[in-house]
Amino acid sequence: MNDDLLFIEDDDEEPAEQLGSWKVLIVDDEPEVHAVTKLALSDFALNGKTLEFISAYSGEEARELFRNHADIAVVLLDVVMETDDAGLRVAEYVRNELDNHFTRIILRTGQPGQAPEKDVIINYDINDYKSKTELTAQKLFTVIIAALRSYRDIIAIEENRQGLEKIIDASADMFSTHSLEKFMQGIIQQLSSILGCSQDAAYITSTVAVPNPINQTDPDELFVFAGNGEYTSKKGTPLQQALTETEFALCQQALQEKSIVYTEDHVVAYCSSRSKGGSLLYLTGLPRRIGETDKRLVQLFSDNLQIAFENVLMTNEIEATQREIIERLGKAMECDSQSSQHIARMIKMAEVLGAAAGLDDTRLTYLRLAMPLHDVGNTRVPVSILEKTSGLSEDELNAIREHAEFGYQILKNSSQPTIQLAATLARQHHERWDGNGYPNGLQGEEIQLESRLATLVDVFDALYNARPYKAAWPREKVVALLQEQKGKHFDPKLVDLVITHIESLVAIQAQFPDQPQ
């Protein structure tokens, strides 16, 4: 057969601009084998990528290279080197110890009798077994191209798996900003993989859903919301700063035409919006041409992506609105002025101490939402008593103490976890660790952890800040009282956590100061 025909690449290997290389590791104790192999494959290319050769002359060298290179596509592995089974030991190490099941392992041996093919294929996870005498230049080319295609497809499948894993993981908690970002990254990774394992992709929008939204002077200005590859670190970056001038021009074209723009190496897809100015899905570094099937997929994807994004944003906005209403009601029920940040400080301090005390994310969320309602019972106490700055009579003290039970009665019997916790906080936030609190004289861990936290941060904040009946205490005096009341009024372990995290708590106080009226 004519050698020229053997080396003709089929349609999916059309000559293209350089898009990187495939790493091929040659493991053999004969230098001539390395030289011949490199010569035979010197003009090899697949999907626009050439070969990058790495050499090892012993099993130990090969293991070291595998530890340092996680992206070796193919290894041509000699069986007999420093020992009769050195190559087999390398194969075993790669598969079992490094847990690398992606690299295609091709065993080459000059002594096939020492390692019978049948036994090796059965006992070792290798992909091909060749005698050195049968590996002519033509056959070597065939073996390598088959192995690389296999490696390419396995990596594409792995990219798909990782993308799906991110989406599934995010779906367990779609209502937090972090999970929304992971969800979008998963979607980007899925489409990138389908279009040929592009490593650089970004979702670009005028709405940036991060804990501290960017202050936008122009509501139509676009920002990178989520990205892979080189865009991973560019979250929140204005589009014009994240891209080159040429790339930015492509994005402007997609926005103006409300279309999908394709170039040799880029896809910029406009995502229509019901309420916003639209968003962009941007991919670069594509290793192959985009066919008609791919274009239909991108069109379908872009048509639905913005809808999904906005639906989740709307859910987040509803949750934020509910949280703000609860906080404002809590402030009103405590008879705080609108300038008071008492509730905000309590929530933030409880989050810090709750996380340190071992509360999981779900319990912290419930605590954050329920905390503003801990004093809901004050609505049943005369305002004249609550705002009194002079000493209280016994009857007035009893009236104030009844607010804990009043709050519980208002909130009890709810089926919602947040309201259930709020009822518990309302009833227990004046209980004491030593059992001398009210209304039920609970002691120690009979008091729910969230209630013990609420008690501590409530007192901390009241002492640290000025009240109508007292001046603000300095930090040292507050800490001294908490330590003096350790094991009496407060849970000893929580007091220790206050001491450990005192800098964070003081920073919260500074972040949310009461405003002058």
N, C-alpha and C positions, 0 to 999 in steps of 0.2 A: 504494500500500500504506500502511496505517495506521502512522504513526511509532511509536505505542505498542507495536505488535507487534514492530517492529524492535529495540526496546530491552529486550524481556523476556529475562532470562537463563534459560538452560536449567538442568536439575536440578543439575548440578555447580557452579553458581554461586549457590546459595541464599544469601540474606542471612545474614551471620554477624558475630560480633564482630570488631573490627579486629584483623588479624593481620599488620600491616606494610603495605608498599607496593611497587609495581613502579616502577622508575626508567625514565622515558621521556625521552630527550634529543631536543629540538627544535633542529635546525640550519638556520637560514634568516637571510638578511640583511635580511628585511622584518619589523619588529616586529609588524605587523598579523597576520602568519601565526601568530606565537607566541600572540597574544591569542585569535585565533579558535580555534586548536587546543585551547587550554586550556579555553575556554568550551564547546566541543562535547563534551569528554570530562570535564567537571567532576564528573559524578555516576557515573562509571565505577567498577565494582568487579568483581574476578574472584577467586574463592576467598577471599573475605573481605578482600582487599587492594585498596586504592585506588591511584591513580596519583600518583607524585611527579615533577613536571616539572622538568627542568633545561634551561636555554637557552644556546645558543651562536649568535653572529651571523657567524661566519666559519669557514673550515676550520681555521685555526690554533687558534681557541678550542675547536673540537670535539676536536681532537687532545689538547689540554691536559686537557679534561674526561675523555676516555677514559683518560688516564694516571692521573687521580686517582680514578676510579670504575670499579672492576673488575666491578661488578654492574649495569651498564646493561642492561635487558632489551630495549628497543626504541629505535631511533633513526629519527626522521623526518628525512631528510637531503636538503636542497636540492642540486641539481647545480651551478647557476651562482650563484656568490657573488663573492668577490674576483677569481676567474678563472673561465673558462668551464667548467673541469673540477674545481673545488675540491672538490665533493662526491665525485667519483670518487676523487680523491686521498685523501680521508678514509677511504673504504671500503677502499681498498688498504692504507692505514696500519693500520687496525684488524685486518684479516685477516692481513696479511703481517708487519708489524713487531711489533705487539702480540700476534700469534698468538691473537687473540680470535675464536673461531668459535661463540661462544654468543649474543652479541647479535644480535637480528634487525634487519637493515638494510632500511629501506623508503625508496627514493629517491622524492623528489617534485620535479617540475620544471614550470616554467611555459613552457618552451621545448623540448618533446619532440623537435623536429627537430634540435637541436644535439647531443643524445645519444640516438641511435636506440635504442629499447627492445631490439631484437634484439641489437645489438652489445653493449650494456651487460650484458644478462643472460648472454651468452656469455663476456665478458671479465672480469667482476667477480663476486665471490662475494656477491651481494646476494639478498634474499629476496622482494622485491616492487618493482614500478616503477609509479608512478602519476603521471598528469598532475594538476596542482593543480586544474584545472577539473573533473575527474571525482570529486574527493574531497569529496563532500557529507558532512554530519554523519553520515548513516546509513552511508555507505560507509567513512568513517573509523573508526567504531565497529567495523564488521565486520573491517576490516584489522587494527586494534589487538588485538581479542580473538583473532583467529587467530594473530597473531604472538606474543602472550603465552602462549597455550596451547602453541605450539611451543617457546618458550623454557623454559616450565615443565617440559615433558617432556624436553627436552635436558638441563636441570640435574639432573633425577631420574636420567637415564641416567648422567650424569657422577658423581653420588653413588654409584651402584651400581658404576661402574668403579673409583672410588677405594677403595671397600670391598673389592672383589675383589682389587685390587692389594695392599692391606695383608695380606689373608689369604694370598695366594700368596707374598708376600715373607716372611711369618712362617713359612710351612710349610717353607722351606728350613732353618730352624734352630728347631724347635719346643721345644728342650730348654733354652733359656735364658729367664730370667724376663722380659727385655726383649721377646723375641719373643712370649712368651705374652701380654704386655700388648698388643702390636701386633695380635695375632690377635684378642683380645677386642674391641679398639677397632674392628677391621674388621667383626666380626660386628655390633656395635652400629650402626655406620654403615649396614650393609646393611639391617637391619631398620628403622632410622629412615627410610631412603630409600624403602623399600617402603611405609611407612605415611604417606608424604607429605613427605619431606625435613625431618623435625624436626631441628633443629640441637643440641638439648640432650637428652642421654641418658647413662645411667650403668649400669654393672654393679656390683652391691652384694653383698658376700659377707662371711662371718665369717672367711674364710681370705685373708690378704693376702700374696701371693707377691712380696715385694720383697726386695732384697739384705739389708736390716736389718728383719726382720719387726717389726711393732708389738707391743709388750708389752701383751697383752690381759688385763685383770683379769677380764673376763667373756668366756668362750670363745664365747658366743652373740652378742656385740655385733657389729653389722654395720658394715662400712667400704666406702667407694667404692674399687673395684679399678681400674676403667678408665672413661673417659667422654669424651664429645664436648661441644662448645659450652661452656656455663658450667661444666661438670663436669670439663673437661680439667685444670684446676689443682687439683682437689680429691682427687687420688689419695691414699689413706691416711687421709682425713678420716672420723671417725665419722659415721654416717648422720644422727644427730640434729643435728649441727652443719652438715651439708651442705645440709639442706633446711629449708624453712619449717615452722612448726607444723602447718599444714594438710596439706602434702605428706608430712610424717612420719607423720601420722595415717593417710593412705592406705597407706603402706608397712606400718604396723602391722596394718591391716585385711587386707592381702594375706597377711602372715605368719600371722596368727591363723586366717584362713579357708583358707589354702593354696590360693589362687585367683588369678585375674586381675581386677584392679579397673580399671574404665574410668570416666573422667569426660570432660567436654567437651574438656579440654586435656591429660589425663594418661593414661598406661597404666602400671600397676604389675603386673608379672607375677611370680608366685612360681615359682621353679625348684626342684623337689624334689631331694633329695640322698640318696645311699645311706649316707653316713657323717657328713655335717655337718648343721647345723641348717637348711639350705636357703639359697637366695640370691634376690635380686630383680633383675629387669630393669626399669629405670625410664626412661620417656620423657615429655618434656613439650614444649609448643610445637607440637603437631600442628596443621597447617593445614586439616584436613578431618575430618569425622566418620569413625569407625572402623566399617566395615561387617562383615557376617558373614564374608565371605571373609578380611578382615584378621584377625578374631578367631580364626579357625581357624589362620591362619598363626602368630599370636603363641602360641597354645596349643602347636602343634607345635614351635615354636622353643624355648619355655621348657622343654618336656619333655626336650629333647635337650641344651640348652646346659650345664646343670650337669654332666651325664655327661662331656661333652667336657672341661670345665674340670678336673674331678677326675682324669680320666685323665692329663692333662698334668701336673697337680700330683704324681700318683703317680710318674710318670716322673722328675720333678725330685727327688723324695724318694729314689728308688732311686739316682740318680746321686750325690746328696749323701751317702748311706750308703756307697756304694763309695769316694767320695773320702775320707771320714772313716776308713774301714778302712785304706786305703793310707797315710794320714798317721800313724795310730796304729802301724801296722807299721813304717813308716819310723823313727818315734821309738824304737820298741823295738830295732830293728836298729842304731841309732846308739848304743845304750847310754845314751841321754839319760834323765834322770828324767822322771816325769810332769809335773813343774813346768817343764820346759824348753819354750820356744816357738821353738827353733831352726828347725824345719821350717816352721812358719807364717811366720816372718820371711823365710826363704829364698824361699818361694813368692811372697810379696807383692813382695819386692825384684826377683825375676826377672821378674814381670809388668810392673813399672814400666820396667825396663831393656829387656826384650824388646820392649815396645810402642815404646819410643824407638828401638830398633835396627831396627824395620821388620817384626817378626814379625806375621803376620796373626792374626785371632781363632782360627782353627783350630789353628795352631801354638802359640799362647799357651795354649789349653786343654790340648793334649797336654803341654806343658811343666809346667803347673800340676799335672796329675795324675801325671806321671812323676817330678817332682822328689823326693818323699819316698823313692823307691827308689834314689837315687843311691849310697847306702852299704850296699846289701843284701849286698855281699860281706863285710861285717864279721861276718856270722853264722858265717863260716868261720875267723875269727881268734880266738884265745883271749882271753877277757874279761880275764884277768890282764894281758895286754899292752895292751889298749885302755884300761884304767883305770889304768895305771901312771903315777905322777906324777914319778918320777925319770927319769934319762936311759935311753935304749934302746940295747941292744947292736946290732951289725950284723945278727945273726940275727933279732932282734925287729923291726928296721926292715924287713928283707926280708919277714917274715911279714905286716906291715901293708901293704906295697906290693902283696902278692899279692891283697889284697881287691878291687882294681879288676878283675882278670881273673876272680876268683871270682864277682863280681857279674854280669859279662857272661855267664859260663857258665850261671848260674842263670836268666837272663832271655832268652837268645838263642832264636831259632827260633820266636818267637811271631808270630802273624798279626795281632795287634792293634797299631795304631799307637802307642798309649800305652806298651805293654810294649816295643815295638821301640825307642822313644826312651829308655825307662828303661834298657835294656841298653846303649845308646850312652853315656848319662850315667854309668852305673856304670863303664864301661871308660875313659872319656876325662876324667873330672873332675879327674884329677891330671896331665894333660898340660899342658905349658907352651908359651906362644907362641914361645919361642926354641928349642924342640925338646929341652930338657933335662928333660922330665917323664917319667912312666912311665904304663903299662907298655910303650908302643910308640914313645916318642920322637917323636910327631907334632909338626909345626911349623906355625905360622900358621893359615891357613884349611883345612889338612888336618884340623884339629879342628873338629867341627861347632859352629855358632854357639851352640846351646842348651848344649853342654858348656862352651864358653868362659864363658857366662853363669853356669852352675852353679859353676864354679871361682871366679869373682870374688865372687859373693854368699856363697859358703861361707866364703871367707877373710875377707871384710868382716865377716861375722857373728861368726866365731871371734875376731877381733881386738877387736871392739867390746864383746864380752861376756866376763864372767869364765869361766874354765875351771879345772878342778882344778889345773892346772899353771901358771896365769898369772892376773893381775888384768885387769880390763877396761881397754882403752886409751881415751884421750880421742879425740874426733872428729878433731882436728888431726893426731894421731899416726897414726891409721888412714889418713887421706888422704895424708899424707906418704909412708907406705910404699907405697901403691898407685901414687903418681906415680913413686916410685923404681923400682918394678918394671914400669912401663909399657914395653911392648915386650920385656920379659924374661919374667916369669911370666905377664903378662896382655896381652890384646888391647888395643892402644893406644886404639882407638876406644871400646871399652867403658869403659876408665878415664875417658876424657873424658865419657862419659855419666854415670858415677858423680858426677863433679864437678858437672855440670850439674844433676843431680837429687838432690844430696846432702840437701837439705831434706826431700824426700819419703822418702828412705831412713831418715833419722834419725827422721822421724815414725813410720815403720813400727816401728822399734826401740822407740819409746815406747809404741806401741799394743799390742805383744806382748812385754811384759817377762817374764823368767823369774820364776816365783813362788818365794818363800822356802819351803824344805822344812821 
